[in-house]
Amino acid sequence: MKNQQIPYKTYLEFNEIPKQWYNLRADMKNKPAPLLNPGTHQPMKAEELAPVFCEELIKQELDNDTPYFDIPDEIYEFYQMFRPSPLVRAYFLEKKLGTPAKIYYKFEGNNTSGSHKLNSAVAQAYYAKKQGLKGVTTETGAGQWGTALSMACSFFGLDCKVYMVKVSYEQKPFRREVMRTYGASVVPSPSNETNIGRKINAEHPGTTGSLGCAISEAVEVATSTPGYRYVLGSVLNQVLLHQSIIGLETKAALDKLGEKADIIIGCAGGGSNLGGLIAPFMGEKLRGEADYRIIAVEPASCPSLTRGVYAYDFCDTGMVCPLAKMYTLGSDFIPAPNHAGGLRYHGMSSILSQLYDDGLMEAVSAKQTDVFEAAELFARVEGILPAPESSHAIKAAVDEALKCKETGEEKTIVFGLTGTGYFDMVAYEKFHDGKMDDYIPTDEELAAYREKLPKID
C-alpha cells in the first residue's frame, strides 16, 4: 500500500441519468406485507389512502408487479441540476487503513438539500402539483428531508409545512433556516397546534420528540386542510422506488469500470437511502444473477432491525396512520436524542424488513461515539465532512476494510454517503468536547414498548 498511486481525480462521473425508476418489489418472491386499515385490519385500498397521499403516488405505493416506472420529463429535467451524483474511489481512506480492499462511495450530498432526499422530494412535489393541490405537509428528523421538500415545493409553487422533531429543531437551527429560505413553515414537534401534538406533550412532558410524533402531526394537518396532502421522505414503497436512481447510477458506473461490488453498505433509519442504493444489486440477487453481502447499519440507540420485532405496527406515534408490517421497536418508542436525527425512527421499510427477514441482507448497530470517530477519520483523509447518518455506513465500511487487511482479501466495498454534516457542528462539538453519550435502550425498556403493539389476527 505504500507505493499506491493516488490519481489527481479520485471520482468517476458518468453523464447518464436513468430514465426509469426500478421497483424492487417486482422481483421479490415474498412481497412486502400490505398496509392495513387501522380500524378493520384489512388491506388498505387506494380510495382509503386518497385523503392522505397524492393519487399517482398511491398507484406507485401499491404496485408490486411493475418492474420499471418512467421518470416524467419535468422530474428528469430537475434531476439534471444535481445528477448524476459521483461514485468516488476512496483511495486516501484505503491508504490510511492499509487495506487491500477497494472502497467506493456514492456521494449524494452535492445538492442544496445536502442529501439524497431530493430524489424523492421532487417526485412527490411534482405529483402534488400535477394533481392541482395547494400544498403538502411532512415531518423531518435531522432536516435533510424537510430541506429537500421545501426546495422542491418552491420550484413547483406549492405551500410546504414541516413538522421538525423538536431535538433536531433545537440542535440544527441553520437547517431550519434553509427550509424557511425556500418558503416552508417549520414547527417543532410535538407542538401545541395539533390535537395529537397536545396529547403527546401531555403524556410525555418535556419530550424531545420523534419522527413518529412529527408524522402524526403532519398527517392530522394534511387530512384536515382542503387542498393538502401528506408526503413522507422514507419508509414507504414509493420513496424507495424514487431512490432507486442511486443504485442504478452506482451499478452503471461500476459496470463501466469493470468492477463488481462484494459488500454494499448503507445507514438505515426508515430505509430510503439503503433501499435506493441496493435496489438493482438486490434485484440481481433475487433473480439469481449475482450475489452480494448487503449490510444495514443503524444506531444502537434506535435498533429496529437488530433488536426490534417483525410485526404489524403503526407508522406514527399518534396511531392515525395505516399499520405496516415491519421490524419495529413500537410506535410509542421515543429514542434518545442522538445526533443522527434521520435514523431516529421506530420502524423500518416494509420492503427492507421482508428482505431482512428472508435472510437476504444483514444488519449491525453502532454506538454514537464510534460513529463519530469514523466520521472524523473520513473527513481528515477524504476531505468531506459527513452527516452523522452517513457516518454509520462509514463505520461499517472501515470495519469491513480492516477485516480485509487481516485476511488479505481484496474485496470491493461500496457504501452510501448520503449527505454532508455542515449543519451538524453541534454534534461534532459535543464529540470533540467529550460530552457525547452512548445511551442504549435496555431489553426491559424495549419489551415494554413491544407489549403495546397492535393485536393483529
VOSEFI-75198 format. One record per residue (C-alpha): residue number from 0; residue in three letters; y, z, x. Coordinates in pm, whole numbers, plus 50000, padded with zeros to 5 digits. Each point is the difference from the previous one (the first is absolute). Layout:
% residues N
NODE;num;residuo;y;z;x
NODE;NUM;ALA;Y;Z;X
...
% end
This chain:
% residues 457
NODE;num;residuo;y;z;x
NODE;0;MET;50000;50000;50000
NODE;1;LYS;50235;50049;50298
NODE;2;ASN;50031;49626;50057
NODE;3;GLN;50043;49909;49635
NODE;4;GLN;50280;49749;49953
NODE;5;ILE;50255;50082;49731
NODE;6;PRO;50137;49676;49850
NODE;7;TYR;50371;49980;49938
NODE;8;LYS;49942;49935;49630
NODE;9;THR;49753;50250;49859
NODE;10;TYR;49975;49876;49643
NODE;11;LEU;49875;49692;49826
NODE;12;GLU;50174;49874;49691
NODE;13;PHE;49872;49709;49796
NODE;14;ASN;50222;49821;49752
NODE;15;GLU;49741;50001;49730
NODE;16;ILE;50060;50212;49692
NODE;17;PRO;49703;49999;49761
NODE;18;LYS;50064;49813;49675
NODE;19;GLN;49762;50223;49805
NODE;20;TRP;49911;50368;49971
NODE;21;TYR;49633;50093;50037
NODE;22;ASN;49833;50214;49733
NODE;23;LEU;49735;50203;50183
NODE;24;ARG;49845;50112;49671
NODE;25;ALA;49863;49649;49945
NODE;26;ASP;49755;50054;50288
NODE;27;MET;49908;50361;49915
NODE;28;LYS;49651;50037;49855
NODE;29;ASN;50094;50345;49871
NODE;30;LYS;50335;49950;49831
NODE;31;PRO;50251;50285;49993
NODE;32;ALA;49963;50206;49685
NODE;33;PRO;50247;49910;49723
NODE;34;LEU;50308;50200;49912
NODE;35;LEU;49933;50223;49699
NODE;36;ASN;50223;50091;49709
NODE;37;PRO;50068;50373;50047
NODE;38;GLY;49961;50061;49626
NODE;39;THR;49688;49799;49917
NODE;40;HIS;49840;49976;50345
NODE;41;GLN;49939;49630;49930
NODE;42;PRO;50097;49719;50242
NODE;43;MET;50369;49918;49976
NODE;44;LYS;50087;49673;49829
NODE;45;ALA;50290;49778;50098
NODE;46;GLU;50194;50087;49684
NODE;47;GLU;49969;50372;50081
NODE;48;LEU;50146;49946;50347
NODE;49;ALA;50284;49776;49873
NODE;50;PRO;50249;50285;49933
NODE;51;VAL;49965;50111;50364
NODE;52;PHE;49947;49689;50216
NODE;53;CYS;50127;49642;50009
NODE;54;GLU;49783;49746;49819
NODE;55;GLU;49907;49783;50298
NODE;56;LEU;49924;50306;50214
NODE;57;ILE;49762;50129;49731
NODE;58;LYS;49805;49674;50025
NODE;59;GLN;49973;50045;50376
NODE;60;GLU;49906;50366;49959
NODE;61;LEU;49707;49929;49769
NODE;62;ASP;49863;49684;50166
NODE;63;ASN;49680;50076;50193
NODE;64;ASP;49882;49642;50036
NODE;65;THR;50277;49760;50113
NODE;66;PRO;49977;49983;50381
NODE;67;TYR;50347;49857;50067
NODE;68;PHE;50338;50015;49826
NODE;69;ASP;50271;49749;50084
NODE;70;ILE;50320;50157;50138
NODE;71;PRO;50294;49877;49785
NODE;72;ASP;50259;49789;50180
NODE;73;GLU;50278;50259;49953
NODE;74;ILE;49787;50271;50163
NODE;75;TYR;49890;49767;50279
NODE;76;GLU;50364;49915;50076
NODE;77;PHE;50084;50371;50016
NODE;78;TYR;49705;50062;50233
NODE;79;GLN;50146;49752;50247
NODE;80;MET;50281;50247;50073
NODE;81;PHE;49757;50228;50183
NODE;82;ARG;49658;49841;50009
NODE;83;PRO;49776;49925;50176
NODE;84;SER;50001;50336;50171
NODE;85;PRO;49892;50017;50365
NODE;86;LEU;49653;50083;50122
NODE;87;VAL;50061;50186;50327
NODE;88;ARG;49763;50052;50292
NODE;89;ALA;50064;50354;50121
NODE;90;TYR;49961;49925;50370
NODE;91;PHE;50212;50295;50110
NODE;92;LEU;49800;50245;49787
NODE;93;GLU;49675;49857;50134
NODE;94;LYS;50126;50044;50357
NODE;95;LYS;50117;50357;49933
NODE;96;LEU;49662;50097;49855
NODE;97;GLY;49803;49817;50269
NODE;98;THR;49772;49859;49735
NODE;99;PRO;49799;49677;50008
NODE;100;ALA;50070;49962;49628
NODE;101;LYS;50244;49742;49867
NODE;102;ILE;50250;50155;49760
NODE;103;TYR;50201;49799;49747
NODE;104;TYR;50238;50123;49734
NODE;105;LYS;50144;49820;49700
NODE;106;PHE;50366;50102;49989
NODE;107;GLU;50145;50017;49648
NODE;108;GLY;50326;50175;50091
NODE;109;ASN;50210;49693;50073
NODE;110;ASN;50191;49994;49670
NODE;111;THR;50280;50204;49848
NODE;112;SER;49765;50229;49810
NODE;113;GLY;49832;50082;50332
NODE;114;SER;49648;49970;49863
NODE;115;HIS;49728;49792;49833
NODE;116;LYS;50116;50114;49655
NODE;117;LEU;50229;49700;49954
NODE;118;ASN;49694;49774;49960
NODE;119;SER;49925;50144;49657
NODE;120;ALA;50354;50108;49906
NODE;121;VAL;50128;49643;49990
NODE;122;ALA;49701;49890;49793
NODE;123;GLN;50041;50277;49744
NODE;124;ALA;50376;49951;49975
NODE;125;TYR;49949;49625;49953
NODE;126;TYR;49757;50047;49711
NODE;127;ALA;50231;50257;49837
NODE;128;LYS;50291;49756;50020
NODE;129;LYS;49784;49715;49870
NODE;130;GLN;49908;50214;49700
NODE;131;GLY;50367;50053;49922
NODE;132;LEU;50010;50372;50071
NODE;133;LYS;50318;50189;50081
NODE;134;GLY;49855;50229;50264
NODE;135;VAL;49709;50198;50141
NODE;136;THR;49920;50359;50092
NODE;137;THR;49783;50124;50282
NODE;138;GLU;49916;50288;50231
NODE;139;THR;50017;50017;50378
NODE;140;GLY;49866;50242;50259
NODE;141;ALA;50138;49940;50347
NODE;142;GLY;50240;49743;49854
NODE;143;GLN;49863;49671;50128
NODE;144;TRP;49884;49887;49657
NODE;145;GLY;50324;50105;49831
NODE;146;THR;50198;49818;50268
NODE;147;ALA;49791;49685;49963
NODE;148;LEU;50022;50000;49622
NODE;149;SER;50376;50061;49998
NODE;150;MET;50042;49704;50235
NODE;151;ALA;49780;49776;49782
NODE;152;CYS;50175;50110;49679
NODE;153;SER;50339;49930;50155
NODE;154;PHE;49882;49648;50087
NODE;155;PHE;49883;49930;49644
NODE;156;GLY;50283;50183;49822
NODE;157;LEU;49796;50286;49854
NODE;158;ASP;50092;50365;49951
NODE;159;CYS;49785;50236;50209
NODE;160;LYS;49946;50372;49944
NODE;161;VAL;49806;50188;50269
NODE;162;TYR;49847;50348;49976
NODE;163;MET;49964;50117;50359
NODE;164;VAL;49770;50288;50092
NODE;165;LYS;50235;50295;50051
NODE;166;VAL;49886;50093;50351
NODE;167;SER;50055;49640;50118
NODE;168;TYR;50332;49980;49814
NODE;169;GLU;50113;50297;50210
NODE;170;GLN;49831;49897;50328
NODE;171;LYS;50109;49634;49991
NODE;172;PRO;50357;49975;49867
NODE;173;PHE;50064;49671;50179
NODE;174;ARG;49703;49833;49834
NODE;175;ARG;50150;50113;49669
NODE;176;GLU;50333;49843;50095
NODE;177;VAL;49838;49666;50080
NODE;178;MET;49865;49996;49645
NODE;179;ARG;50343;50076;49862
NODE;180;THR;50149;49726;50217
NODE;181;TYR;49777;49753;49815
NODE;182;GLY;50117;50139;49666
NODE;183;ALA;49715;50233;49905
NODE;184;SER;50051;50344;49849
NODE;185;VAL;49793;50265;50180
NODE;186;VAL;49891;50330;49844
NODE;187;PRO;49813;50283;50178
NODE;188;SER;49669;50074;49827
NODE;189;PRO;49909;50212;49819
NODE;190;SER;50338;49984;49828
NODE;191;ASN;50145;50162;49692
NODE;192;GLU;50085;49671;49831
NODE;193;THR;49652;49932;49858
NODE;194;ASN;49770;50208;49782
NODE;195;ILE;49722;49979;50259
NODE;196;GLY;50233;50091;50286
NODE;197;ARG;50122;50310;49817
NODE;198;LYS;49641;50101;49922
NODE;199;ILE;49888;49962;50362
NODE;200;ASN;50300;50198;50127
NODE;201;ALA;49922;50278;49753
NODE;202;GLU;49633;50015;50100
NODE;203;HIS;50065;49965;50375
NODE;204;PRO;50338;50163;50078
NODE;205;GLY;50148;49876;50327
NODE;206;THR;49743;49721;50035
NODE;207;THR;50064;49732;50262
NODE;208;GLY;49849;49741;49768
NODE;209;SER;49729;49739;50038
NODE;210;LEU;49947;49631;49932
NODE;211;GLY;49806;50100;49689
NODE;212;CYS;50304;50186;49866
NODE;213;ALA;50234;49711;50073
NODE;214;ILE;49767;49748;49834
NODE;215;SER;49998;50206;49680
NODE;216;GLU;50379;50007;49985
NODE;217;ALA;50037;49628;50070
NODE;218;VAL;49744;49910;49732
NODE;219;GLU;50169;50226;49744
NODE;220;VAL;50338;49833;50056
NODE;221;ALA;49855;49647;50000
NODE;222;THR;49810;50045;49674
NODE;223;SER;50296;50162;49823
NODE;224;THR;50268;49751;50113
NODE;225;PRO;50014;49656;49832
NODE;226;GLY;49983;49706;50243
NODE;227;TYR;49841;50200;50281
NODE;228;ARG;49653;50014;50151
NODE;229;TYR;49837;50213;50267
NODE;230;VAL;49894;49856;50337
NODE;231;LEU;49785;50166;50266
NODE;232;GLY;49989;49944;50377
NODE;233;SER;49636;50090;50068
NODE;234;VAL;49663;50092;49845
NODE;235;LEU;49992;49727;49731
NODE;236;ASN;49784;49687;50029
NODE;237;GLN;50304;49773;49964
NODE;238;VAL;50168;50164;50300
NODE;239;LEU;49698;49951;50226
NODE;240;LEU;49994;49638;49884
NODE;241;HIS;50360;49942;50114
NODE;242;GLN;49941;50185;50326
NODE;243;SER;49706;49773;50087
NODE;244;ILE;50260;49779;50168
NODE;245;ILE;49987;50246;50293
NODE;246;GLY;49630;49950;50060
NODE;247;LEU;50009;49626;49937
NODE;248;GLU;50266;49954;50268
NODE;249;THR;49813;50232;50238
NODE;250;LYS;49673;49811;49952
NODE;251;ALA;50171;49661;50054
NODE;252;ALA;50164;50121;50322
NODE;253;LEU;49677;50145;50140
NODE;254;ASP;49815;49680;49915
NODE;255;LYS;50257;49794;50191
NODE;256;LEU;49959;50231;50297
NODE;257;GLY;49624;49970;49982
NODE;258;GLU;49976;50377;49952
NODE;259;LYS;49774;50196;49766
NODE;260;ALA;50095;50354;49905
NODE;261;ASP;49733;50264;50050
NODE;262;ILE;50196;50292;49854
NODE;263;ILE;50278;49983;49737
NODE;264;ILE;50208;50313;49940
NODE;265;GLY;50266;50091;49747
NODE;266;CYS;50173;50313;49876
NODE;267;ALA;49900;50095;49647
NODE;268;GLY;50209;50167;49732
NODE;269;GLY;49965;49806;49678
NODE;270;GLY;49842;49702;50174
NODE;271;SER;50257;49718;49993
NODE;272;ASN;50030;49917;50371
NODE;273;LEU;49638;50073;50088
NODE;274;GLY;49876;49796;49706
NODE;275;GLY;50228;49712;50091
NODE;276;LEU;49907;50002;50368
NODE;277;ILE;49625;50009;49951
NODE;278;ALA;49976;49766;49698
NODE;279;PRO;49880;49673;50163
NODE;280;PHE;49788;50186;50255
NODE;281;MET;49831;50207;49731
NODE;282;GLY;49951;49681;49801
NODE;283;GLU;49802;49854;50293
NODE;284;LYS;49803;50322;50023
NODE;285;LEU;49918;49994;49629
NODE;286;ARG;49892;49636;50018
NODE;287;GLY;49779;50069;50303
NODE;288;GLU;50204;49772;50229
NODE;289;ALA;50109;50261;50254
NODE;290;ASP;49996;50372;50060
NODE;291;TYR;50281;50238;50091
NODE;292;ARG;50054;50374;50037
NODE;293;ILE;50283;50088;49765
NODE;294;ILE;50163;50342;50035
NODE;295;ALA;50241;50168;49758
NODE;296;VAL;50214;50274;50155
NODE;297;GLU;50155;50267;49780
NODE;298;PRO;50193;50324;50062
NODE;299;ALA;49791;50315;50025
NODE;300;SER;50248;50160;49760
NODE;301;CYS;49921;49745;49724
NODE;302;PRO;49640;49887;50062
NODE;303;SER;49902;49814;49684
NODE;304;LEU;49722;49789;50155
NODE;305;THR;49859;50248;50251
NODE;306;ARG;50010;50308;49776
NODE;307;GLY;50064;49873;49650
NODE;308;VAL;49756;49926;49720
NODE;309;TYR;49922;49658;49850
NODE;310;ALA;50087;50043;49635
NODE;311;TYR;50230;49892;49720
NODE;312;ASP;50338;50166;50029
NODE;313;PHE;50357;49958;49886
NODE;314;CYS;50217;49787;50225
NODE;315;ASP;50291;50241;49952
NODE;316;THR;50068;50372;49985
NODE;317;GLY;50147;49984;49650
NODE;318;MET;49678;49846;49865
NODE;319;VAL;50168;49717;49811
NODE;320;CYS;49853;49707;50197
NODE;321;PRO;49655;49842;49956
NODE;322;LEU;49696;50156;50160
NODE;323;ALA;49872;49832;50317
NODE;324;LYS;49667;50053;50171
NODE;325;MET;50088;50078;50357
NODE;326;TYR;49956;50245;50281
NODE;327;THR;50236;50276;49895
NODE;328;LEU;50110;50352;50083
NODE;329;GLY;50112;50055;49641
NODE;330;SER;50316;49874;49831
NODE;331;ASP;50151;50350;50009
NODE;332;PHE;49964;50016;50380
NODE;333;ILE;50337;50033;50174
NODE;334;PRO;49949;49952;50374
NODE;335;ALA;50178;50184;50278
NODE;336;PRO;50338;49840;50081
NODE;337;ASN;49878;49801;50299
NODE;338;HIS;50219;49726;50140
NODE;339;ALA;49777;49706;49910
NODE;340;GLY;50146;49987;49650
NODE;341;GLY;49832;49670;49916
NODE;342;LEU;49656;50161;50044
NODE;343;ARG;50057;50299;49771
NODE;344;TYR;49814;49862;49697
NODE;345;HIS;49711;50188;49841
NODE;346;GLY;49778;49695;49948
NODE;347;MET;49895;49670;50152
NODE;348;SER;49995;49641;49872
NODE;349;SER;49703;49932;49771
NODE;350;ILE;49912;49696;50211
NODE;351;LEU;49991;50195;50326
NODE;352;SER;49826;50293;49832
NODE;353;GLN;49718;49773;49882
NODE;354;LEU;49966;49838;50343
NODE;355;TYR;49993;50340;50168
NODE;356;ASP;49744;50132;49752
NODE;357;ASP;49787;49693;50071
NODE;358;GLY;50005;50081;50373
NODE;359;LEU;50196;49689;50095
NODE;360;MET;50277;50188;50178
NODE;361;GLU;50057;50331;50178
NODE;362;ALA;50265;50268;49968
NODE;363;VAL;50141;50260;50240
NODE;364;SER;50282;50251;49971
NODE;365;ALA;50256;50102;50261
NODE;366;LYS;50219;50303;50054
NODE;367;GLN;50375;49945;49992
NODE;368;THR;50073;50109;50357
NODE;369;ASP;49721;49778;50136
NODE;370;VAL;50147;49708;49809
NODE;371;PHE;50345;50055;50148
NODE;372;GLU;49856;50024;50351
NODE;373;ALA;49854;49653;49946
NODE;374;ALA;50329;49878;49853
NODE;375;GLU;50195;50118;50303
NODE;376;LEU;49751;49839;50239
NODE;377;PHE;50026;49670;49813
NODE;378;ALA;50380;50011;49993
NODE;379;ARG;50019;50061;50373
NODE;380;VAL;49771;49716;50102
NODE;381;GLU;50041;49738;49725
NODE;382;GLY;50371;50040;49926
NODE;383;ILE;49977;50052;49622
NODE;384;LEU;50062;50334;49832
NODE;385;PRO;49725;50011;49736
NODE;386;ALA;50016;50153;49654
NODE;387;PRO;49796;50321;49954
NODE;388;GLU;49771;49815;49759
NODE;389;SER;49924;49719;50247
NODE;390;SER;49945;50255;50274
NODE;391;HIS;49681;50115;49832
NODE;392;ALA;49857;49655;50072
NODE;393;ILE;50132;50018;50357
NODE;394;LYS;49821;50333;50049
NODE;395;ALA;49666;49853;49891
NODE;396;ALA;50054;49683;50205
NODE;397;VAL;50065;50209;50312
NODE;398;ASP;49688;50207;49932
NODE;399;GLU;49787;49687;49964
NODE;400;ALA;50150;49843;50314
NODE;401;LEU;49919;50314;50200
NODE;402;LYS;49642;49987;49875
NODE;403;CYS;49985;49645;50139
NODE;404;LYS;50127;50136;50330
NODE;405;GLU;49712;50247;50007
NODE;406;THR;49734;49744;49911
NODE;407;GLY;50147;49694;50172
NODE;408;GLU;49982;49797;49679
NODE;409;GLU;50258;49721;49963
NODE;410;LYS;50069;50026;49629
NODE;411;THR;50291;49844;49814
NODE;412;ILE;50196;50253;49792
NODE;413;VAL;50253;49896;49734
NODE;414;PHE;50222;50248;49820
NODE;415;GLY;50284;49983;49753
NODE;416;LEU;50344;50108;50121
NODE;417;THR;50147;50024;49653
NODE;418;GLY;50355;50090;50088
NODE;419;THR;50259;50160;50226
NODE;420;GLY;50095;50366;50024
NODE;421;TYR;50374;49983;50054
NODE;422;PHE;50064;50191;49676
NODE;423;ASP;49745;50264;50099
NODE;424;MET;50192;50167;50281
NODE;425;VAL;49990;50342;49831
NODE;426;ALA;49623;49982;50036
NODE;427;TYR;50022;49898;50366
NODE;428;GLU;50252;50279;50058
NODE;429;LYS;49763;50262;49856
NODE;430;PHE;49717;49863;50210
NODE;431;HIS;50204;50013;50319
NODE;432;ASP;50130;50350;49921
NODE;433;GLY;49649;50133;49934
NODE;434;LYS;50080;50076;49636
NODE;435;MET;49747;49764;49843
NODE;436;ASP;49698;50162;49838
NODE;437;ASP;49651;49875;49920
NODE;438;TYR;49930;50147;49659
NODE;439;ILE;49658;49901;49869
NODE;440;PRO;49890;50098;49646
NODE;441;THR;49700;50231;49975
NODE;442;ASP;49678;49915;49820
NODE;443;GLU;50087;50265;49740
NODE;444;GLU;50337;49841;49930
NODE;445;LEU;49851;49655;49954
NODE;446;ALA;49721;50135;49781
NODE;447;ALA;50259;50153;49766
NODE;448;TYR;50167;49661;49953
NODE;449;ARG;49667;49827;49943
NODE;450;GLU;49921;50237;49715
NODE;451;LYS;50294;49848;49810
NODE;452;LEU;49868;49645;50014
NODE;453;PRO;49965;49836;49658
NODE;454;LYS;49653;50009;49848
NODE;455;ILE;49876;49643;49953
NODE;456;ASP;49671;49939;49821
% end
